[in-house]
Amino acid sequence: MDITNEVLIEGIRSGNKRLLAKAITLVESKKPEHREQAEALLQEIMPFSGNSVRIGITGVPGAGKSTFIESFGKLAIEKGHKVAVLAIDPSSSLNKGSILGDKTRMEELAREENAFIRPSPSSGFLGGIANTTFETMLLCEAAGYDCILIETVGVGQSEVLVSEITDVFLFLKIIGGGDELQGIKRGIMEMVDLIFINKVDSENILAAKRTKTELMRALHFLHPKEKDWKVPVVLGSALNHEGLKDVYSNIERFIELKRKSGRFQEVRMLQAAHRFEFWVQEYIRIMTQKENSAENLFIQHKKNASELKGNPSSEAKKFVNEILKKTIS
């Protein structure tokens, strides 16, 4: 990039959305020279980060995540917050492309002065987020956004990473999809902090109440994620702005509970530790791709595994051991 970190930092701190977007593009870049600049930028903005409430929002396709985020984002702005939306779009497994249409689905929120919407491709990264969502979040916090909404790709139980980088994990559910209990997956139910049953109206209110009862029954048999917190199940309609104030007040209660118990800061430290572990693996992978000798070793051990000459796990272990020996020597 032809923009210095000094210019980017000044722009981020002054609320310049264009420069914030450029900084995010820098962090998302995989070019070595960009990675070096991005690392320096992230180090500089660290003292200004961490001052938000990070909310992960998941749900199956069609649950109304974008509509909910637009309505909830506008409510948060009315309450005096600056809202950043990090929307993760699924990428094609064939050409790695993404539609990135979230700005067009949140037109009203996009026009708000105190809102920033950034769609990012998942690029095949598992866990319902993009591989730099955490770092993008830090940049938004440094820009003064104190309410970060992360819209996931909605892939279900693999969204564990979303839970690992947020303070609140919200699950959007809809009714009328057949067997309601079939949609209650243990993996995601163990991670959620709040459930919102969306698209409730006068015609399906009885079914919605039955779904709420089933969800609360299922939650009763799960070990609580946070001590002294009973996961609320809220009925409403994001399109009609119903139930959103209840969601907002429950989030406030949840964050207050975590702060008082000391869990808020404890979880934030765990989040950073998880990111450290991720980047250790990422930089080892990058290192193996940069050196020809490492690439040749990789190809050989991969060939051994694919031709069933060796157990894939054992071949991988041999490869890593050889790479580490080369690095140390």
C-alpha positions in Angstrom: 0.0 0.0 0.0 1.1 3.6 -0.7 -0.3 4.9 2.6 1.9 5.0 5.7 0.9 3.6 9.1 1.1 7.2 10.5 -1.6 8.3 8.1 -3.7 5.2 8.7 -3.5 5.6 12.5 -4.5 9.3 12.4 -7.4 8.4 10.1 -8.6 5.6 12.2 -8.4 7.6 15.4 -10.2 10.6 13.8 -13.1 8.4 12.5 -12.2 8.4 8.8 -14.1 5.5 7.4 -12.2 5.4 4.2 -8.9 5.0 5.9 -10.3 2.5 8.4 -11.4 0.4 5.3 -8.0 0.7 3.8 -6.4 -0.4 7.1 -8.7 -3.5 7.1 -7.8 -4.2 3.5 -4.1 -4.1 4.6 -4.7 -6.5 7.5 -6.6 -8.9 5.2 -3.8 -8.9 2.6 -1.7 -12.1 2.3 1.2 -10.3 0.6 4.4 -10.5 2.8 5.1 -6.8 2.5 1.6 -6.0 3.6 1.7 -8.5 6.4 4.8 -6.7 7.8 3.1 -3.3 7.6 -0.1 -4.7 9.1 1.7 -6.2 12.1 3.3 -2.9 12.8 -0.1 -1.1 12.5 -1.8 -3.6 14.8 0.9 -3.1 17.4 0.4 0.7 17.3 -3.4 0.6 17.7 -3.4 -2.0 20.5 -3.6 0.6 23.3 -6.8 2.0 21.7 -8.5 -1.3 21.3 -10.6 -3.5 23.7 -13.1 -0.9 24.6 -16.2 -2.4 23.0 -18.8 -5.1 23.5 -18.3 -7.8 20.9 -21.4 -9.6 19.8 -21.4 -12.7 17.6 -24.7 -13.4 15.8 -25.4 -16.7 14.1 -28.3 -18.6 12.7 -29.2 -20.7 9.7 -29.6 -19.1 6.3 -33.0 -17.4 6.3 -33.1 -16.7 10.0 -33.0 -12.9 9.3 -29.5 -12.1 10.5 -29.0 -9.1 8.3 -32.4 -7.7 9.1 -31.8 -8.2 12.8 -28.4 -6.6 12.7 -29.7 -3.5 10.9 -32.6 -3.1 13.4 -30.5 -3.8 16.4 -27.6 -1.6 15.1 -30.0 1.3 14.8 -31.3 0.7 18.3 -27.7 0.6 19.7 -27.0 3.9 17.9 -30.1 5.5 19.5 -28.7 4.4 22.8 -25.5 6.4 22.1 -23.2 3.7 20.7 -21.0 3.6 17.6 -21.7 0.4 15.7 -19.4 -1.6 13.5 -20.8 -4.6 11.6 -18.3 -7.2 10.4 -20.3 -9.4 8.0 -18.8 -12.6 6.9 -19.9 -13.9 3.5 -19.3 -17.5 2.5 -16.8 -18.0 -0.3 -17.1 -20.3 -3.2 -15.1 -23.5 -2.8 -14.4 -23.4 -6.5 -13.3 -19.8 -7.3 -13.0 -18.4 -3.8 -15.3 -15.5 -4.7 -17.9 -14.0 -2.4 -21.0 -11.8 -3.2 -20.3 -9.4 -0.3 -23.8 -8.0 -0.4 -24.4 -7.1 3.2 -24.1 -3.3 2.6 -27.0 -3.5 0.1 -29.1 -5.5 2.6 -28.5 -2.9 5.4 -29.1 0.3 3.5 -30.6 2.2 6.4 -27.8 1.3 8.8 -25.1 2.0 6.2 -26.4 5.6 6.0 -26.0 6.2 9.7 -23.0 8.4 10.6 -22.2 6.2 13.6 -22.2 2.9 11.8 -19.6 1.2 9.8 -20.3 -2.0 7.8 -17.5 -4.2 6.5 -18.3 -7.3 4.5 -15.4 -9.8 4.3 -15.1 -13.1 2.5 -14.6 -16.3 4.6 -12.2 -17.5 1.9 -12.7 -21.0 3.0 -11.8 -20.3 6.6 -13.8 -22.5 8.9 -15.5 -21.4 12.1 -18.1 -19.0 10.6 -15.7 -16.0 10.4 -12.8 -14.7 8.2 -9.2 -15.4 9.3 -8.6 -11.7 10.2 -12.0 -10.9 11.9 -10.3 -10.6 15.3 -7.7 -8.1 13.9 -10.4 -6.2 12.0 -12.3 -5.9 15.3 -9.3 -4.3 17.0 -9.1 -1.7 14.2 -12.8 -0.8 14.6 -12.4 -0.5 18.4 -9.4 1.9 17.8 -11.7 3.9 15.6 -14.1 4.4 18.5 -16.7 1.8 17.7 -17.9 0.4 21.0 -20.5 -2.1 19.7 -19.1 -4.7 17.3 -21.6 -6.9 15.6 -20.2 -10.0 13.9 -22.6 -11.6 11.4 -21.4 -15.2 10.7 -21.9 -17.3 7.6 -24.5 -19.3 9.5 -22.9 -22.7 9.1 -24.1 -24.2 12.5 -21.9 -26.1 14.9 -18.6 -25.1 13.3 -19.0 -21.6 14.6 -17.0 -22.3 17.7 -14.4 -19.6 16.6 -17.1 -16.9 16.8 -17.8 -17.8 20.4 -14.0 -17.6 21.0 -13.7 -14.0 19.9 -16.9 -12.4 21.2 -18.3 -11.3 24.6 -21.9 -12.3 23.7 -23.0 -15.1 21.4 -26.5 -14.6 20.1 -28.4 -17.4 18.3 -31.2 -16.4 15.9 -33.8 -19.1 15.3 -37.0 -19.3 13.2 -40.0 -21.6 13.5 -41.8 -23.6 10.9 -38.8 -25.6 9.7 -40.4 -28.9 10.5 -39.2 -30.8 13.6 -38.1 -27.9 15.9 -36.0 -30.2 18.1 -34.1 -31.3 15.1 -32.8 -27.7 14.8 -31.5 -27.7 18.4 -27.8 -28.8 18.0 -26.0 -29.5 21.2 -22.7 -27.9 20.0 -24.2 -24.5 19.3 -26.5 -24.6 22.3 -23.6 -25.0 24.6 -22.0 -21.8 23.2 -25.0 -19.4 23.1 -25.6 -16.7 25.7 -28.9 -15.5 24.3 -31.5 -16.8 21.8 -33.8 -14.7 19.7 -36.7 -16.4 17.9 -37.2 -14.2 14.9 -40.1 -13.6 12.5 -42.8 -14.1 15.1 -46.2 -12.6 14.3 -49.9 -13.1 15.3 -50.2 -16.1 13.0 -47.4 -18.2 14.4 -47.2 -16.9 18.0 -48.4 -20.2 19.5 -45.8 -22.2 17.5 -43.2 -19.7 18.6 -44.1 -20.2 22.3 -43.9 -24.0 21.9 -40.4 -23.5 20.3 -39.4 -21.3 23.2 -40.5 -24.0 25.7 -38.6 -26.7 23.8 -35.5 -24.5 23.7 -35.7 -23.7 27.4 -36.1 -27.4 28.2 -33.1 -28.3 26.1 -31.0 -25.5 27.8 -32.0 -26.9 31.2 -30.1 -30.1 30.6 -26.9 -28.3 29.5 -24.1 -27.2 31.7 -24.3 -23.4 31.9 -21.5 -21.5 30.0 -21.5 -18.7 32.5 -22.2 -19.1 36.2 -25.4 -17.6 37.5 -26.6 -16.9 33.9 -29.8 -18.6 32.5 -29.8 -18.2 28.8 -32.8 -16.0 27.9 -35.1 -17.0 24.9 -36.7 -13.9 23.5 -39.6 -13.8 21.0 -39.8 -11.0 18.4 -39.6 -9.7 14.9 -36.5 -7.8 13.7 -38.5 -6.5 10.7 -41.1 -5.0 12.9 -38.6 -4.0 15.6 -40.3 -6.2 18.2 -38.3 -7.8 21.0 -35.1 -5.9 20.2 -35.2 -3.9 23.4 -35.4 -7.1 25.4 -32.4 -8.4 23.6 -30.5 -5.2 24.3 -31.4 -5.2 28.0 -30.4 -8.9 28.3 -27.0 -8.2 26.7 -26.5 -5.3 29.2 -27.3 -7.6 32.1 -25.0 -10.3 30.8 -22.0 -8.0 30.3 -22.6 -6.5 33.8 -22.6 -10.0 35.3 -19.4 -10.9 33.5 -17.7 -7.7 34.6 -18.7 -8.1 38.2 -17.4 -11.7 38.3 -14.2 -10.9 36.6 -15.1 -13.2 33.7 -15.1 -10.4 31.2 -11.4 -9.7 31.3 -10.6 -13.4 31.8 -12.4 -14.3 28.6 -10.7 -11.4 26.7 -7.3 -12.8 27.7 -8.4 -16.3 26.5 -9.5 -14.8 23.2 -6.0 -13.2 22.7 -4.4 -16.5 23.7 -6.5 -18.4 21.1 -5.4 -15.8 18.4 -1.7 -16.4 19.4 -2.1 -20.1 18.9 -3.8 -19.5 15.5 -1.1 -17.2 14.3 1.7 -19.6 15.4 0.1 -22.2 13.1 -0.4 -19.7 10.3 3.2 -18.4 10.4 4.5 -22.0 10.4 2.4 -22.7 7.3 3.6 -19.5 5.6 7.2 -20.4 6.4 6.8 -23.9 4.8 5.5 -22.2 1.6 8.3 -19.7 1.4 11.3 -22.1 1.2 11.8 -24.4 -1.7 13.4 -27.1 0.5 10.4 -27.0 2.8 8.0 -27.1 -0.1 9.8 -30.2 -1.5 9.6 -31.9 1.9 5.9 -31.0 2.1 5.2 -32.5 -1.4 7.2 -35.7 -0.5 5.4 -36.4 2.7 2.0 -35.5 1.2 2.8 -37.9 -1.6 3.6 -40.6 0.9 0.3 -40.0 2.6 -1.8 -39.9 -0.5 -0.2 -43.1 -1.9 -0.9 -44.8 1.5 2.8 -45.4 2.1 2.4 -43.8 5.5 -0.3 -42.8 7.9 -1.3 -39.1 7.1 -0.9 -38.1 10.8 2.6 -39.7 10.9 3.7 -38.1 7.7 2.5 -34.7 8.9 4.4 -35.2 12.2 7.6 -36.2 10.3 7.3 -33.1 8.1 6.9 -30.7 11.0 9.8 -32.3 12.9 12.1 -31.9 9.8 11.0 -28.3 9.3 11.7 -27.4 13.0 15.1 -29.0 12.9 16.0 -27.1 9.8 14.8 -23.8 11.4 16.7 -24.4 14.7 19.9 -25.4 12.8 
